[in-house]
Amino acid sequence: MFRRGKRTMRRQFSLLILSLTLITALIYTVLVDKSLTRGLKEMVQLSIQVEIQEFETRYASNPDTPLPDTGMLNFYIDDWRQAPSLYHEIIPFTDLQDGEYLDVDWSPNGDDDWEGSRYLLIYPHRLHDQRILYAVADFNADKISQEQRNEFDRLFDRGLYVGGVYVFLMILVVWLYGRRLTRRSDALAKWAEELSFEKLQQPVPDFYFHDLNQIANQLQTAFVRIADLLEKEHRFLRNASHELRTPIAVIKANMELLARMESSAPLQRPLERINRANASMQKLTETLLWISRDNNTPPKQENIVPAQLVSELMEDLGYLLENKPVELSFRENFTGHKFLPVTPLRIVLNNLLRNAFQHTQEGSIKIEINEHYLRIENHDEGATLTDSDNSFGLGIHLVEQICQKLHWELRLEYIEDGVIATLKWPEHIFTH
């Protein structure tokens, strides 16, 4: 339960409770020991005071009244030398003061050995005629039977046993509570992990604790909100894409018709721009339809040569570098085949290359392909302009969505004068 690892509420709560338990058990044990000792001492003091008051009453009427003799309490008047020699050895006479108790614990054989042990409580009391009465409570261990000694030890050990049982019960309670809390929280985590759009209409399970049930309800509410937003986005993409396909098809058909007709030289460049814009819009529409597709059917995969595909796209996008002082270099370190989905890969590569070509007005573009990745690095030393006929503001966003959907690793590093895009080739055949 207390292995080192991540900080958890259960561990923090358990450590707090157990720390408080140990502290309270220690305080309880000390207080029990002190209370027993103090209780015995106060009982003896009360006995001494009762005997002194009774003696003082008799002494006031008769100065020859004999000293009390109770067996446990010894009394001496005026002359302390009347006391046994042992008292003189173990009781510091200079420490005796009128009206103050002095206790002495004497254990010649060690604190754990009863033999020869003595506990003395001395109280000097000044009488009305200024004589001093010494009251000595003498507890001689040698006069106590073994059964009485064992009972006295059990009296003190009982406090330790109670403290130990208390600590054990608290540890057991914390462990049981932590186990239940962990089981319920793990159930919540598993439910949240398996939550999907299909399960949104199912009732939220009961996780026993009100706090966990509240979290579960909030998670479901948030999931419903996200599902609604995604559905609206997909609906918009589907509708927009379908609506765009008709005018794109019309434009394409008319462009093919114009291509068969003879046109003047000044019209050739505008027609080429229209044709390129139409092709780009067609690819964008197909991309939006594929991304917004409800089913999770993986795209068709084929054996392709990535280097050849990159070369074809570079040739198709070459018009973006016309009349630009841009140095273009392409280093092919891998000319082998890869088993990859062609359509998404073409969309990703086309957008990455087009962004590099389009946003480099003056400088250099370096393209490197090897067995593990494709890297496109552009450095723009001139003023950045936007080619409006092929910029739709969705390029990078679509690339990131496609890579996320296909679990491809794409890293975009924005540097001071450009961007370094690195696409790592998948190491396995794509499966959803």
Buried (B, 14 or more C-beta within 10 A) or exposed (E): EEEEEEEEEBBEBBEEBBEEBBEBBEEBBEEBEEEBEEEBBEEBBEBBEEBBEEBBEBBEEEEEBEBBEEEEBBBBBEEBEEBEEEBEEEBEEEEBEEEEBBBBEBBEEEEEEBEEBBBBBBBBBEBEEEEBBBBBBBBEBEEBEEEEEEEBEEEEEEBBEBBEEBBEEBBEEBEEBBEEBBEBBEBBEEBEEEBEEEEEEEEBEEBEBEEBBEBBEEBBEEBEEEEEEEEEEBEEBBEBBEEBBEEBEEBBEEBEEBEEEEEEEEEEEEEEBBBBBBBBBBBBBBBBBBBBBEEEEBBEBEEBBBBEBBBBBBEBBEBBBEEBEBEBEBEBEBEEEBEBBBBBBBBBBBBBBBBBBBBBBBBBBBBBBBEEBBBBBBBBEEEEEEEEEBBBEEBBEBBBBBBEBBEBEBEBEEEEEBBBBBBBBBEEEBEE
